[in-house]
């Protein structure tokens, strides 16, 4: 007979719920506690688990440890993330790369990545920031405005034409 899961034996299917609870109360004022809390969750999963790798990268990113987060995000992506975490990992990786001064890598990464309903136009926003950092401000403005135009109730046509006329 199988013993029912209790607090001491978490059910595998509630791992995501516990990760969500972690993030809902995450506090960057105590980095060691945040790392320990996520480490406990990550340790419940197999070492090569893509979701666990992603969450471990995310906590480093959250704590301002972008340089440490970058290889962790890459490992999570290589391990094969699901359709919800993958677009988030790409955007978060792009943000971390940008914060470590790798704007050109961000441009390459985000240009190759399709827009996702999970992250919406976040990739365009980070691409615009990276283009600006890379010394391409007109292209950055075009990218940001192209992401914005579809959300406008009025003036879409005019703004589209103006954006197309910008020198990039």
C-alpha positions as CSV (number, residue, x, y, z in Angstrom):
1,X,0.0,0.0,0.0
2,X,1.3,3.5,-0.9
3,X,1.6,5.9,2.0
4,X,-0.3,9.2,1.4
5,X,1.9,12.1,0.8
6,X,2.3,14.4,3.8
7,X,4.4,17.4,4.6
8,X,7.5,15.3,5.1
9,X,7.0,13.6,1.7
10,X,5.9,16.2,-0.9
11,X,4.0,15.0,-3.9
12,X,6.0,15.6,-7.1
13,X,2.9,17.3,-8.7
14,X,2.8,20.0,-6.0
15,X,6.4,21.1,-6.6
16,X,5.3,23.9,-9.0
17,X,2.8,25.1,-6.4
18,X,5.6,25.3,-3.8
19,X,7.9,27.1,-6.2
20,X,5.0,29.6,-6.8
21,X,4.7,30.0,-3.0
22,X,8.4,30.6,-2.7
23,X,8.3,33.4,-5.4
24,X,5.2,35.0,-3.8
25,X,7.2,35.5,-0.6
26,X,10.7,35.8,-1.9
27,X,12.8,38.5,-0.2
28,X,16.1,39.7,-1.6
29,X,17.0,41.3,1.7
30,X,18.3,38.0,3.0
31,X,20.1,36.4,0.1
32,X,21.2,33.3,2.0
33,X,17.7,32.5,3.1
34,X,16.4,32.9,-0.4
35,X,19.1,30.6,-1.8
36,X,18.5,28.0,0.9
37,X,14.8,28.1,0.3
38,X,15.2,27.5,-3.4
39,X,18.0,25.0,-2.9
40,X,15.6,22.9,-0.8
41,X,13.1,22.9,-3.7
42,X,15.8,22.2,-6.4
43,X,17.2,19.3,-4.4
44,X,13.9,17.5,-4.6
45,X,14.3,17.1,-8.4
46,X,16.8,15.1,-10.4
47,X,20.1,17.0,-11.0
48,X,19.4,17.4,-14.8
49,X,15.8,18.6,-14.3
50,X,15.3,21.6,-16.6
51,X,12.6,23.3,-14.4
52,X,14.8,23.0,-11.3
53,X,17.8,24.4,-13.2
54,X,15.6,27.3,-14.4
55,X,14.4,28.1,-10.9
56,X,17.9,28.0,-9.5
57,X,19.1,30.4,-12.2
58,X,16.1,32.6,-11.4
59,X,16.9,33.0,-7.7
60,X,20.4,34.0,-8.6
61,X,19.1,36.6,-11.0
62,X,16.6,37.8,-8.5
63,X,19.4,38.3,-6.0
64,X,21.4,40.4,-8.5
65,X,23.8,37.7,-9.2
66,X,23.4,37.9,-13.0
67,X,26.9,36.6,-13.8
68,X,26.1,33.4,-11.9
69,X,22.7,33.2,-13.4
70,X,23.8,33.2,-17.0
71,X,25.4,29.7,-17.1
72,X,22.5,28.4,-15.0
73,X,19.9,29.7,-17.5
74,X,22.0,28.2,-20.4
75,X,22.0,24.8,-18.6
76,X,18.3,25.0,-18.1
77,X,17.6,25.9,-21.7
78,X,19.9,23.0,-22.8
79,X,18.0,20.6,-20.6
80,X,14.8,21.4,-22.4
81,X,12.3,23.7,-20.7
82,X,8.6,23.5,-21.1
83,X,6.5,26.0,-23.2
84,X,5.9,28.1,-20.1
85,X,9.4,28.3,-18.6
86,X,11.3,28.5,-21.9
87,X,10.2,31.9,-23.0
88,X,10.7,33.2,-19.4
89,X,14.2,31.8,-19.3
90,X,15.1,33.4,-22.6
91,X,13.9,36.8,-21.5
92,X,15.6,36.4,-18.1
93,X,18.8,35.2,-19.7
94,X,18.7,38.2,-22.0
95,X,18.3,40.6,-19.1
96,X,21.2,39.0,-17.2
97,X,23.4,39.1,-20.2
98,X,22.6,42.8,-20.7
99,X,23.3,43.5,-17.1
100,X,26.7,41.8,-17.5
101,X,27.5,44.0,-20.5
102,X,26.8,41.5,-23.3
103,X,24.4,43.6,-25.3
104,X,25.5,42.1,-28.7
105,X,24.7,38.6,-27.4
106,X,21.3,39.8,-26.2
107,X,20.5,41.2,-29.7
108,X,21.5,37.9,-31.3
109,X,19.5,35.8,-28.7
110,X,16.3,37.8,-28.9
111,X,16.3,38.2,-32.7
112,X,16.3,34.4,-33.0
113,X,13.5,34.0,-30.4
114,X,9.8,34.1,-31.5
115,X,7.4,36.2,-29.5
116,X,5.6,34.1,-26.9
117,X,2.1,34.5,-25.3
118,X,3.8,33.7,-22.0
119,X,6.0,36.8,-22.0
120,X,4.2,39.0,-24.6
121,X,6.4,41.7,-25.9
122,X,8.9,41.5,-23.1
123,X,11.5,40.2,-25.5
124,X,11.0,43.2,-27.7
125,X,11.5,45.5,-24.7
126,X,14.7,43.8,-23.7
127,X,15.8,43.8,-27.3
128,X,15.2,47.5,-27.4
129,X,17.3,48.0,-24.3
130,X,20.1,45.9,-25.7
131,X,20.1,47.7,-29.0
132,X,20.4,51.0,-27.1
133,X,23.3,49.7,-25.1
134,X,24.9,48.5,-28.3
135,X,24.9,52.0,-29.7
136,X,21.9,51.6,-32.0
137,X,19.4,54.0,-30.5
138,X,17.2,54.5,-33.6
139,X,16.8,50.7,-34.0
140,X,16.0,50.5,-30.3
141,X,13.3,53.0,-30.7
142,X,11.9,51.3,-33.7
143,X,11.8,48.0,-31.9
144,X,10.1,49.4,-28.8
145,X,7.5,51.3,-30.9
146,X,6.8,48.3,-33.1
147,X,5.9,46.4,-30.0
148,X,3.8,49.2,-28.7
149,X,1.8,50.1,-31.8
150,X,-0.5,47.0,-31.9
151,X,-1.7,47.8,-28.3
152,X,-2.8,51.4,-29.2
153,X,-6.6,52.0,-29.8
154,X,-5.8,54.9,-32.2
155,X,-3.1,56.1,-34.5
156,X,-1.7,52.7,-35.4
157,X,-1.4,53.5,-39.1
158,X,0.3,56.9,-38.6
159,X,2.7,55.6,-36.0
160,X,3.6,52.6,-38.1
161,X,4.5,54.9,-41.0
162,X,6.6,57.2,-38.7
163,X,8.4,54.2,-37.2
164,X,9.2,53.0,-40.7
165,X,10.7,56.4,-41.6
166,X,13.1,56.4,-38.6
167,X,16.7,56.1,-39.7
168,X,18.0,52.8,-38.3
